[in-house]
Amino acid sequence: MIRLLLFLFLAAQSGNPAYLTRGDAIQARHSRYVELLQEFRASLLTRIRMEAPQLEQRLDESAAVTTYGYQVVPKLLPDPPRPETSGPITPGRYSWPRTEGLYGTE
């Protein structure tokens, strides 16, 4: 609760819209995370060079072929054939009270 109030207070003081303030906070958090990962990788490579130098080359080779993020594209397949017979469309009854009742039972 205190974190939320502090965040709202800082957002009001900065004069920027809340989404920009939140985005800046997330970007700073991500930058720190990347920095920690780079520090960890450097310390791990130092230790590997000292204790198992033959492993470093194998790790570099496997890291070069790794794809991630938007570089990964799923294989596109043709649409499956539609069933030849389909039953009649039946309308359903939907309402907010019924939806609330469904959530209440879960």
PLY file of the C-alpha trace (Angstrom):
ply
format ascii 1.0
element vertex 106
property float x
property float y
property float z
element edge 105
property int vertex1
property int vertex2
end_header
0.00 0.00 0.00
2.83 2.36 0.85
4.53 1.62 -2.48
1.33 2.53 -4.31
0.97 5.79 -2.44
4.62 6.63 -3.03
4.24 5.86 -6.73
1.13 8.05 -7.00
2.84 10.86 -5.10
5.90 10.76 -7.34
3.73 10.59 -10.45
1.82 13.67 -9.35
5.05 15.56 -8.62
6.71 14.76 -11.93
4.02 16.36 -14.08
4.24 13.49 -16.59
1.25 11.26 -17.33
1.11 8.12 -15.21
1.83 5.82 -18.13
5.09 7.65 -18.88
6.14 7.56 -15.25
5.35 3.86 -15.03
7.12 3.18 -18.32
10.22 4.99 -17.11
10.19 2.99 -13.88
9.89 -0.29 -15.78
12.66 0.75 -18.18
14.96 1.57 -15.25
14.16 -1.78 -13.63
14.84 -3.60 -16.89
18.13 -1.75 -17.40
19.27 -2.76 -13.91
18.26 -6.36 -14.64
20.30 -6.39 -17.87
23.25 -4.88 -16.01
23.08 -7.61 -13.36
22.90 -10.29 -16.05
25.97 -8.87 -17.79
27.88 -8.78 -14.51
26.89 -12.40 -13.81
27.91 -13.48 -17.32
31.31 -11.76 -16.95
31.99 -13.43 -13.61
30.84 -16.81 -14.96
33.10 -16.51 -18.02
36.05 -15.60 -15.80
35.49 -18.69 -13.72
35.02 -20.90 -16.79
38.27 -19.59 -18.30
40.10 -20.52 -15.11
38.54 -23.94 -14.47
37.32 -25.27 -17.84
38.70 -23.34 -20.83
37.46 -25.94 -23.33
33.89 -25.25 -22.24
34.01 -21.58 -23.26
34.22 -22.34 -26.98
31.28 -24.77 -26.79
29.19 -22.17 -24.97
29.99 -19.48 -27.56
29.00 -21.80 -30.40
25.65 -22.70 -28.86
24.86 -19.07 -27.99
25.40 -17.98 -31.60
22.54 -20.13 -32.93
19.97 -19.23 -30.28
17.01 -17.25 -31.61
14.55 -15.47 -29.39
11.95 -12.74 -29.36
10.50 -11.55 -32.64
13.04 -13.61 -34.58
11.02 -16.73 -33.82
8.24 -17.23 -36.33
5.79 -20.11 -35.97
5.33 -22.53 -38.83
2.20 -21.61 -40.76
-0.09 -24.46 -41.69
-3.09 -24.50 -44.00
-6.52 -24.30 -42.39
-7.95 -27.70 -41.50
-10.93 -28.81 -43.60
-14.32 -27.73 -42.31
-16.75 -30.39 -41.17
-19.32 -31.12 -43.85
-22.33 -31.12 -41.55
-22.97 -28.65 -38.85
-25.93 -28.34 -36.56
-28.17 -25.33 -36.39
-26.91 -22.28 -34.57
-28.51 -22.01 -31.16
-28.61 -18.64 -29.46
-27.43 -18.41 -25.89
-28.63 -16.17 -23.12
-26.01 -13.97 -21.55
-26.40 -11.34 -18.88
-24.26 -9.59 -16.28
-26.04 -11.20 -13.32
-25.46 -14.65 -14.83
-21.80 -13.82 -15.47
-21.39 -12.61 -11.89
-22.99 -15.83 -10.72
-20.53 -17.89 -12.76
-17.60 -16.04 -11.22
-19.09 -16.41 -7.79
-19.14 -20.21 -8.05
-15.50 -20.50 -9.08
0 1
1 2
2 3
3 4
4 5
5 6
6 7
7 8
8 9
9 10
10 11
11 12
12 13
13 14
14 15
15 16
16 17
17 18
18 19
19 20
20 21
21 22
22 23
23 24
24 25
25 26
26 27
27 28
28 29
29 30
30 31
31 32
32 33
33 34
34 35
35 36
36 37
37 38
38 39
39 40
40 41
41 42
42 43
43 44
44 45
45 46
46 47
47 48
48 49
49 50
50 51
51 52
52 53
53 54
54 55
55 56
56 57
57 58
58 59
59 60
60 61
61 62
62 63
63 64
64 65
65 66
66 67
67 68
68 69
69 70
70 71
71 72
72 73
73 74
74 75
75 76
76 77
77 78
78 79
79 80
80 81
81 82
82 83
83 84
84 85
85 86
86 87
87 88
88 89
89 90
90 91
91 92
92 93
93 94
94 95
95 96
96 97
97 98
98 99
99 100
100 101
101 102
102 103
103 104
104 105
